[in-house]
């Protein structure tokens, strides 16, 4: 009789739109476009819609803010300021 082997945990890797580095998704900021067309930073895990990931660093946030597809849709400056406040704590 064979013993059941424990299931291995699946790593959910994502890619930063700014620098292209792959990491586990918990290492990124998730920005979601919901069904109403609104962009939400750090949505709830159950929220549904198209999303992209950005490293929580100043350089990646700045580079993502200049991305042609998201340039005028997301207020990245307020996002950068919010991240600076979090880093200072």
KEPA-478785 format. One record per residue: residue in one letter; chain; x, y, z of N, C-alpha, C in turn. Coordinates in Angstrom, 2 decimals. Layout:
N
a | A | X | Y | Z | X | Y | Z | X | Y | Z
...
END
This chain:
89
x | A | 0.84 | -1.18 | 0.00 | 0.00 | 0.00 | 0.00 | 0.88 | 1.25 | 0.00
x | A | 0.58 | 2.20 | -0.90 | 1.38 | 3.43 | -1.00 | 0.82 | 4.52 | -0.11
x | A | 1.73 | 5.23 | 0.49 | 1.32 | 6.38 | 1.30 | 1.15 | 7.60 | 0.40
x | A | 0.18 | 8.42 | 0.71 | -0.06 | 9.63 | -0.09 | 1.05 | 10.64 | 0.18
x | A | 1.54 | 11.22 | -0.87 | 2.58 | 12.23 | -0.73 | 1.94 | 13.59 | -0.49
x | A | 2.57 | 14.43 | 0.34 | 1.99 | 15.76 | 0.58 | 2.06 | 16.61 | -0.68
x | A | 1.05 | 17.44 | -0.86 | 1.01 | 18.31 | -2.03 | 2.05 | 19.41 | -1.89
x | A | 2.70 | 19.72 | -2.98 | 3.67 | 20.80 | -2.97 | 2.96 | 22.12 | -3.23
x | A | 3.42 | 23.14 | -2.53 | 2.82 | 24.46 | -2.68 | 3.21 | 25.05 | -4.04
x | A | 2.24 | 25.57 | -4.75 | 2.48 | 26.18 | -6.06 | 2.95 | 27.61 | -5.87
x | A | 4.02 | 27.97 | -6.56 | 4.51 | 29.34 | -6.51 | 3.86 | 30.11 | -7.65
x | A | 3.20 | 31.19 | -7.31 | 2.55 | 32.02 | -8.31 | 3.49 | 33.16 | -8.68
x | A | 4.23 | 33.00 | -9.76 | 5.16 | 34.03 | -10.18 | 4.48 | 35.02 | -11.10
x | A | 4.86 | 36.27 | -10.95 | 4.37 | 37.35 | -11.80 | 5.57 | 38.15 | -12.29
x | A | 5.31 | 39.02 | -13.28 | 6.38 | 39.80 | -13.89 | 6.05 | 41.29 | -13.76
x | A | 7.03 | 42.08 | -13.34 | 6.87 | 43.53 | -13.21 | 6.78 | 44.14 | -14.62
x | A | 5.81 | 45.05 | -14.82 | 5.68 | 45.67 | -16.15 | 6.79 | 46.69 | -16.41
x | A | 7.46 | 47.13 | -15.35 | 8.50 | 48.14 | -15.52 | 9.88 | 47.53 | -15.79
x | A | 10.32 | 46.64 | -14.91 | 11.68 | 46.10 | -15.03 | 11.72 | 44.70 | -15.62
x | A | 10.58 | 44.00 | -15.63 | 10.52 | 42.67 | -16.24 | 11.01 | 41.54 | -15.35
x | A | 11.32 | 41.81 | -14.11 | 11.81 | 40.77 | -13.21 | 10.65 | 39.90 | -12.75
x | A | 10.90 | 38.60 | -12.60 | 9.87 | 37.67 | -12.13 | 10.12 | 37.36 | -10.66
x | A | 9.04 | 37.43 | -9.88 | 9.08 | 37.11 | -8.45 | 7.74 | 36.51 | -8.07
x | A | 7.65 | 36.10 | -6.81 | 6.35 | 35.66 | -6.31 | 5.42 | 36.86 | -6.28
x | A | 4.14 | 36.62 | -6.47 | 3.21 | 37.74 | -6.59 | 3.06 | 38.56 | -5.31
x | A | 3.41 | 37.98 | -4.17 | 3.33 | 38.73 | -2.92 | 4.38 | 39.83 | -2.82
x | A | 5.40 | 39.80 | -3.68 | 6.46 | 40.80 | -3.66 | 6.11 | 42.05 | -4.48
x | A | 4.96 | 42.04 | -5.15 | 4.58 | 43.14 | -6.04 | 3.38 | 43.91 | -5.52
x | A | 3.20 | 45.10 | -6.08 | 1.94 | 45.84 | -5.94 | 1.05 | 45.39 | -7.09
x | A | -0.17 | 45.07 | -6.79 | -1.11 | 44.67 | -7.83 | -2.02 | 45.84 | -8.15
x | A | -2.13 | 46.15 | -9.42 | -3.02 | 47.21 | -9.88 | -4.05 | 46.55 | -10.80
x | A | -5.31 | 46.74 | -10.45 | -6.40 | 46.03 | -11.11 | -7.30 | 46.99 | -11.86
x | A | -7.72 | 46.60 | -13.05 | -8.74 | 47.33 | -13.79 | -10.02 | 46.53 | -13.65
x | A | -10.98 | 47.10 | -12.91 | -12.23 | 46.35 | -12.68 | -13.16 | 46.47 | -13.88
x | A | -14.33 | 45.88 | -13.77 | -15.27 | 45.84 | -14.89 | -15.83 | 47.21 | -15.25
x | A | -15.75 | 48.16 | -14.32 | -16.23 | 49.52 | -14.59 | -15.15 | 50.37 | -15.26
x | A | -13.96 | 49.81 | -15.45 | -12.86 | 50.54 | -16.07 | -12.05 | 51.37 | -15.10
x | A | -12.26 | 51.20 | -13.81 | -11.53 | 51.94 | -12.78 | -10.29 | 51.15 | -12.38
x | A | -9.18 | 51.84 | -12.16 | -7.96 | 51.20 | -11.71 | -7.88 | 51.28 | -10.19
x | A | -7.57 | 50.15 | -9.56 | -7.50 | 50.05 | -8.11 | -6.11 | 49.55 | -7.74
x | A | -5.45 | 50.26 | -6.83 | -4.14 | 49.85 | -6.35 | -4.36 | 49.02 | -5.08
x | A | -3.68 | 47.90 | -5.00 | -3.78 | 46.97 | -3.88 | -5.23 | 46.52 | -3.65
x | A | -5.84 | 45.91 | -4.65 | -7.23 | 45.45 | -4.49 | -7.31 | 44.25 | -3.54
x | A | -8.50 | 43.93 | -3.13 | -8.73 | 42.74 | -2.31 | -8.41 | 41.50 | -3.17
x | A | -7.95 | 40.42 | -2.55 | -7.64 | 39.22 | -3.34 | -8.82 | 38.67 | -4.13
x | A | -10.03 | 38.88 | -3.64 | -11.21 | 38.35 | -4.33 | -11.67 | 39.24 | -5.49
x | A | -11.13 | 40.45 | -5.62 | -11.55 | 41.35 | -6.71 | -11.17 | 40.75 | -8.06
x | A | -12.07 | 40.92 | -9.02 | -11.91 | 40.30 | -10.32 | -11.66 | 41.35 | -11.39
x | A | -10.80 | 41.06 | -12.33 | -10.55 | 41.94 | -13.45 | -9.12 | 41.77 | -13.95
x | A | -8.79 | 42.51 | -14.99 | -7.43 | 42.48 | -15.53 | -6.53 | 43.24 | -14.59
x | A | -5.35 | 42.69 | -14.35 | -4.43 | 43.37 | -13.44 | -3.01 | 43.27 | -13.95
x | A | -2.16 | 44.10 | -13.39 | -0.73 | 44.03 | -13.68 | 0.02 | 44.27 | -12.39
x | A | 1.29 | 43.93 | -12.42 | 2.11 | 43.97 | -11.21 | 3.30 | 44.90 | -11.40
x | A | 3.66 | 45.61 | -10.31 | 4.78 | 46.53 | -10.32 | 5.58 | 46.32 | -9.04
x | A | 6.89 | 46.32 | -9.15 | 7.74 | 46.25 | -7.96 | 7.47 | 47.48 | -7.09
x | A | 7.47 | 47.33 | -5.77 | 7.21 | 48.48 | -4.90 | 8.45 | 49.33 | -4.67
x | A | 9.16 | 49.65 | -5.74 | 10.35 | 50.50 | -5.65 | 10.10 | 51.81 | -6.40
x | A | 10.83 | 52.82 | -6.01 | 10.69 | 54.13 | -6.64 | 10.98 | 54.07 | -8.13
x | A | 12.02 | 53.35 | -8.52 | 12.41 | 53.31 | -9.93 | 11.35 | 52.60 | -10.79
x | A | 10.81 | 51.50 | -10.29 | 9.79 | 50.78 | -11.07 | 8.49 | 51.56 | -11.15
x | A | 8.10 | 52.21 | -10.06 | 6.88 | 53.01 | -10.09 | 7.02 | 54.18 | -11.07
x | A | 8.19 | 54.79 | -11.09 | 8.43 | 55.89 | -12.02 | 8.40 | 55.39 | -13.46
x | A | 9.05 | 54.26 | -13.71 | 9.08 | 53.70 | -15.06 | 7.68 | 53.28 | -15.51
x | A | 6.91 | 52.70 | -14.60 | 5.54 | 52.27 | -14.93 | 4.64 | 53.47 | -15.20
x | A | 4.91 | 54.59 | -14.54 | 4.09 | 55.78 | -14.75 | 4.28 | 56.34 | -16.15
x | A | 5.36 | 55.98 | -16.80 | 5.63 | 56.46 | -18.16 | 5.25 | 55.42 | -19.22
x | A | 4.73 | 54.28 | -18.79 | 4.32 | 53.22 | -19.70 | 3.19 | 53.72 | -20.59
x | A | 3.28 | 53.51 | -21.88 | 2.33 | 54.09 | -22.84 | 0.89 | 53.65 | -22.61
x | A | 0.69 | 52.44 | -22.12 | -0.67 | 51.94 | -21.95 | -1.35 | 52.48 | -20.69
x | A | -0.57 | 52.77 | -19.64 | -1.15 | 53.17 | -18.35 | -0.90 | 54.63 | -18.02
x | A | -0.21 | 55.34 | -18.88 | 0.26 | 56.70 | -18.60 | -0.83 | 57.65 | -18.09
x | A | -1.96 | 57.71 | -18.74 | -2.99 | 58.68 | -18.38 | -4.14 | 58.07 | -17.58
x | A | -4.03 | 56.80 | -17.22 | -5.14 | 56.12 | -16.58 | -4.99 | 56.00 | -15.07
x | A | -3.76 | 56.02 | -14.57 | -3.51 | 55.81 | -13.15 | -2.72 | 56.99 | -12.61
x | A | -3.09 | 57.43 | -11.42 | -2.36 | 58.51 | -10.77 | -1.15 | 57.91 | -10.05
x | A | -0.07 | 57.68 | -10.81 | 1.11 | 57.06 | -10.23 | 1.81 | 57.96 | -9.23
x | A | 1.69 | 59.27 | -9.38 | 2.36 | 60.18 | -8.45 | 1.83 | 59.97 | -7.04
x | A | 0.52 | 59.84 | -6.88 | -0.03 | 59.59 | -5.54 | 0.39 | 58.21 | -5.05
x | A | 0.52 | 57.25 | -5.96 | 0.99 | 55.92 | -5.60 | 2.43 | 55.98 | -5.09
x | A | 3.28 | 56.73 | -5.77 | 4.68 | 56.88 | -5.35 | 4.76 | 57.54 | -3.98
x | A | 3.96 | 58.58 | -3.78 | 3.96 | 59.27 | -2.49 | 3.48 | 58.34 | -1.37
x | A | 2.49 | 57.52 | -1.65 | 1.99 | 56.58 | -0.65 | 3.06 | 55.56 | -0.29
x | A | 3.79 | 55.08 | -1.29 | 4.85 | 54.11 | -1.02 | 5.98 | 54.75 | -0.22
x | A | 6.28 | 56.02 | -0.45 | 7.32 | 56.71 | 0.32 | 6.93 | 56.80 | 1.78
x | A | 5.64 | 57.07 | 2.04 | 5.16 | 57.13 | 3.42 | 5.27 | 55.78 | 4.09
x | A | 4.97 | 54.71 | 3.36 | 5.05 | 53.36 | 3.93 | 6.51 | 53.02 | 4.23
x | A | 7.43 | 53.39 | 3.32 | 8.86 | 53.08 | 3.51 | 9.42 | 53.80 | 4.73
x | A | 8.94 | 54.99 | 5.04 | 9.45 | 55.77 | 6.16 | 9.04 | 55.20 | 7.51
x | A | 7.93 | 54.46 | 7.56 | 7.44 | 53.91 | 8.83 | 8.25 | 52.73 | 9.28
END
